Amino acid sequence: MKWIITAAAIAAGGGSVFAGAVTGPLEYLSEADSPYAGLDGWVLEDFEDGLLNIPGVSVNGGSVSGPSAVTDAGDGDDGASDGSGSNGWSLFFTSPNGLTVTFDAGVIGGAPVSAGIVWTDGLGDVTFRAFDTTGNLIGETTASHAGTGVSGDTDEDRFYGGDHAAGIGSIFIITSGGGFEVDHLQYVIPTPGAAGLLVCAGLVGSRRRRG
């Protein structure tokens, strides 16, 4: 997991705020490819500590998977941009109902104004949706970019995200071909109210990675 936060940025209430939109699919090989990279209050979960423990986030299933021949994490997570995600960690999901990521505004310090995830492996078409804090659909997109291999290929990896000035309540992603993998779950903290959470966790002004 990584937190990329600056105390000054949070105090200023910075970040990029959009009225309401869905972004993606965008080619994605490392965190540098995130449309949120460099924004104030950006929080990124890369699963490299073997856990899903990003603050204020829950999912409806899935399991964090470590390095293996069939793991497909973000290309740069193992320290090498070599076209393979087999040596990293990802979230593997098998439910036919799709993966829902829910954000707890009370923990985060306000609903995120932006939230996204990177699809790394699976078959068929990919559908992504973003919802506001009351469950209303902000936007939806469907795309086809899946490769045929299951051995860590990263040229098919794509970022999907939602942006909403009034706050993101949840995001959803599903693949028509069954099980799939995702990585680099991330959001942008909206208000100075999040500073208390990060100070208590000892994370303000830090960039932290466990593994």
C-alpha positions as CSV (number, residue, x, y, z in Angstrom):
1,M,0.0,0.0,0.0
2,K,1.1,3.5,-0.7
3,W,-0.1,6.8,0.7
4,I,1.1,9.8,-1.3
5,I,-0.1,12.8,0.8
6,T,1.2,16.2,1.7
7,A,0.1,18.0,4.8
8,A,0.1,21.3,3.0
9,A,-2.0,20.0,0.2
10,I,-4.6,18.7,2.6
11,A,-4.7,21.9,4.5
12,A,-5.3,23.8,1.3
13,G,-8.1,21.4,0.3
14,G,-6.3,20.9,-3.0
15,G,-6.9,18.4,-5.8
16,S,-8.8,18.4,-9.0
17,V,-12.6,18.4,-8.8
18,F,-14.9,17.4,-11.6
19,A,-18.7,17.9,-11.8
20,G,-19.2,14.3,-12.6
21,A,-17.5,12.0,-15.2
22,V,-16.2,8.5,-15.9
23,T,-12.7,8.1,-17.2
24,G,-11.2,5.2,-19.1
25,P,-10.0,2.9,-20.3
26,L,-6.6,4.4,-20.1
27,E,-3.4,2.5,-20.7
28,Y,-1.6,1.9,-17.4
29,L,1.7,0.4,-16.5
30,S,2.6,2.1,-13.3
31,E,1.3,4.7,-10.8
32,A,2.8,7.4,-13.0
33,D,0.1,6.7,-15.5
34,S,-2.7,7.5,-13.1
35,P,-4.7,10.6,-14.0
36,Y,-4.6,11.4,-10.3
37,A,-0.8,11.2,-10.0
38,G,0.5,14.3,-8.3
39,L,-2.9,15.5,-7.2
40,D,-3.2,16.7,-3.6
41,G,-4.7,14.0,-1.4
42,W,-4.0,11.1,-3.7
43,V,-4.2,7.7,-1.9
44,L,-3.1,4.5,-3.7
45,E,-3.4,0.9,-2.7
46,D,-1.0,-1.4,-4.6
47,F,-1.6,-4.5,-2.5
48,E,2.2,-5.0,-2.2
49,D,2.0,-5.7,1.5
50,G,-0.3,-8.6,0.7
51,L,-3.3,-6.8,2.2
52,L,-6.2,-4.5,1.2
53,N,-5.9,-2.0,4.0
54,I,-6.4,1.4,2.3
55,P,-8.3,3.6,4.8
56,G,-12.1,3.8,4.4
57,V,-12.5,1.2,1.7
58,S,-14.4,-2.1,1.6
59,V,-15.1,-4.6,-1.1
60,N,-17.7,-7.3,-1.6
61,G,-15.2,-10.2,-2.0
62,G,-12.0,-11.2,-3.7
63,S,-8.6,-12.2,-2.4
64,V,-5.2,-10.6,-2.6
65,S,-2.9,-12.8,-4.6
66,G,0.9,-12.9,-4.5
67,P,3.6,-13.5,-7.1
68,S,3.0,-16.5,-9.3
69,A,3.0,-17.6,-12.9
70,V,-0.7,-16.5,-13.3
71,T,-0.6,-13.3,-11.1
72,D,-1.2,-10.1,-13.1
73,A,-0.2,-7.1,-11.0
74,G,0.8,-3.6,-12.2
75,D,3.9,-3.8,-14.4
76,G,6.1,-1.6,-12.2
77,D,5.1,-3.0,-8.8
78,D,8.1,-5.4,-8.7
79,G,10.5,-2.6,-9.5
80,A,10.9,-3.4,-13.1
81,S,8.9,-2.2,-16.1
82,D,9.4,-5.4,-18.2
83,G,5.9,-6.2,-19.5
84,S,5.2,-8.7,-16.7
85,G,3.0,-8.4,-13.6
86,S,3.8,-11.9,-12.3
87,N,6.1,-10.8,-9.5
88,G,3.6,-8.4,-7.9
89,W,0.4,-8.6,-5.9
90,S,-3.2,-8.0,-7.1
91,L,-6.8,-8.5,-6.1
92,F,-8.4,-11.6,-7.7
93,F,-12.2,-11.6,-8.0
94,T,-14.4,-14.5,-9.1
95,S,-18.0,-13.5,-8.3
96,P,-20.3,-13.2,-11.4
97,N,-21.9,-10.2,-9.8
98,G,-18.8,-8.0,-10.2
99,L,-16.5,-6.1,-7.8
100,T,-18.0,-3.2,-5.8
101,V,-15.6,-0.9,-3.9
102,T,-17.4,1.2,-1.3
103,F,-15.9,4.3,0.3
104,D,-16.6,5.3,3.9
105,A,-16.7,9.1,4.1
106,G,-16.6,9.0,7.9
107,V,-13.3,7.2,7.9
108,I,-11.8,9.1,4.9
109,G,-12.9,12.5,6.1
110,G,-15.4,13.0,3.3
111,A,-16.4,11.1,0.2
112,P,-13.6,11.0,-2.4
113,V,-14.0,13.4,-5.3
114,S,-12.2,10.9,-7.5
115,A,-11.8,7.1,-7.3
116,G,-10.4,4.5,-9.7
117,I,-9.0,1.1,-10.2
118,V,-6.8,-0.7,-12.7
119,W,-8.1,-3.8,-14.5
120,T,-5.2,-6.1,-15.2
121,D,-6.5,-9.5,-16.4
122,G,-9.6,-11.4,-17.5
123,L,-11.6,-12.2,-20.6
124,G,-14.4,-10.5,-22.4
125,D,-15.7,-6.9,-22.2
126,V,-15.0,-4.8,-19.1
127,T,-17.7,-2.6,-17.7
128,F,-17.0,0.1,-15.1
129,R,-19.5,2.3,-13.2
130,A,-19.2,5.0,-10.7
131,F,-21.9,6.0,-8.2
132,D,-22.5,9.0,-5.9
133,T,-23.0,8.8,-2.1
134,T,-26.7,8.1,-2.5
135,G,-26.2,5.3,-5.0
136,N,-27.1,7.3,-8.2
137,L,-25.1,6.4,-11.3
138,I,-22.6,9.0,-12.2
139,G,-21.4,7.3,-15.4
140,E,-20.7,4.0,-17.1
141,T,-18.3,2.8,-19.8
142,T,-17.7,-0.6,-21.4
143,A,-14.6,-1.5,-23.4
144,S,-12.8,-4.5,-24.9
145,H,-9.1,-4.7,-24.4
146,A,-8.5,-8.1,-22.8
147,G,-5.6,-10.2,-24.1
148,T,-5.7,-13.9,-24.4
149,G,-2.9,-14.8,-22.0
150,V,-3.0,-15.3,-18.2
151,S,0.7,-15.1,-17.4
152,G,1.1,-11.6,-16.2
153,D,0.9,-9.7,-19.5
154,T,0.6,-6.0,-18.8
155,D,-0.1,-4.5,-22.3
156,E,-3.9,-5.0,-21.6
157,D,-3.9,-3.2,-18.3
158,R,-6.3,-0.2,-18.2
159,F,-7.3,2.4,-15.6
160,Y,-11.0,3.2,-15.0
161,G,-12.1,6.0,-12.7
162,G,-15.0,8.3,-11.6
163,D,-14.9,12.0,-10.7
164,H,-17.7,13.8,-8.9
165,A,-17.5,17.1,-7.0
166,A,-20.2,16.0,-4.6
167,G,-18.4,12.8,-3.7
168,I,-18.0,9.2,-4.9
169,G,-19.8,6.6,-2.9
170,S,-18.7,3.5,-4.8
171,I,-17.2,2.1,-8.0
172,F,-18.0,-1.1,-9.7
173,I,-16.2,-3.2,-12.3
174,I,-17.0,-6.5,-14.0
175,T,-15.7,-8.6,-16.9
176,S,-18.1,-10.6,-19.1
177,G,-15.7,-13.5,-19.3
178,G,-15.7,-14.5,-15.6
179,G,-13.0,-14.1,-13.0
180,F,-10.6,-11.1,-13.3
181,E,-7.8,-9.2,-11.5
182,V,-7.5,-5.6,-10.5
183,D,-4.7,-3.5,-9.0
184,H,-3.9,0.1,-7.9
185,L,-7.1,1.0,-6.2
186,Q,-7.0,4.7,-5.5
187,Y,-8.9,7.8,-4.5
188,V,-8.5,11.5,-4.0
189,I,-9.3,13.0,-0.6
190,P,-11.6,15.9,-1.0
191,T,-11.3,18.1,2.1
192,P,-9.0,19.2,5.0
193,G,-11.2,17.0,7.2
194,A,-9.1,14.0,6.2
195,A,-6.0,15.4,7.8
196,G,-7.0,14.0,11.2
197,L,-7.1,10.5,9.9
198,L,-3.7,10.7,8.3
199,V,-2.0,12.5,11.3
200,C,-3.3,9.8,13.6
201,A,-1.9,7.1,11.3
202,G,1.4,8.9,11.1
203,L,1.1,9.2,7.3
204,V,1.0,12.9,6.6
205,G,3.8,14.0,4.5
206,S,4.8,10.5,3.7
207,R,5.1,8.1,0.9
208,R,4.9,4.6,2.4
209,R,5.1,1.1,0.9
210,R,5.0,-2.1,2.8
211,G,6.1,-5.4,1.4
